[in-house]
């Protein structure tokens, strides 16, 4: 699966993981795990007007931290690399004050 939102970056092959690895023109390297991408697409679907701002927030995190793993859950990441900062989607969206509430939970009523 290709991630068109990151097509401006050089794709780096890393045989050790299923996550996509990219590098920018300054040599900053980052990974995008499937869980992070899934959550990113949720924001694209639910908050399309805020999506460009989220992408700018991702770019700012890359430039600030230089080595980033964008993960679905930092407590159990797919990629484990020393010297990298682990960020979840909320680490990008919360400071930007971009939220959406997932109300797709099951019923609270019993049988």
C-alpha positions, 0 to 999 in steps of 0.5 A: 500500500502506498501512502500518497501523503508522503510522496514528496519524501524519498522512500527508504527500504527497511527489510526489518519492518512493515512500516514505511520509511522515508527521508527528507532532503535534510536527511531526517528519517521517519517511519509511518506505521500502518496504525498511525496511517489508519488514524491519519486517514480517520482524520482525513475522513472526519475532519477534511478541512483540518487535514492540511494543517495535520500534514504541516504538523507532521512535517514540523515534528520531522524537522524538530525531532529528526528521527521519528516513528509515527506509530499507532500505539507507542506502548507496542510499536511495530518499529523499535529503533534507538534514537527515535521519537515515538509519536501517535496521531494525538501527539500531532493533532492535540497541540493543533486543537484538532479533535474528533470523537469516535462514537462507534462503540457498541451499545451500553444496553444489556440483554 
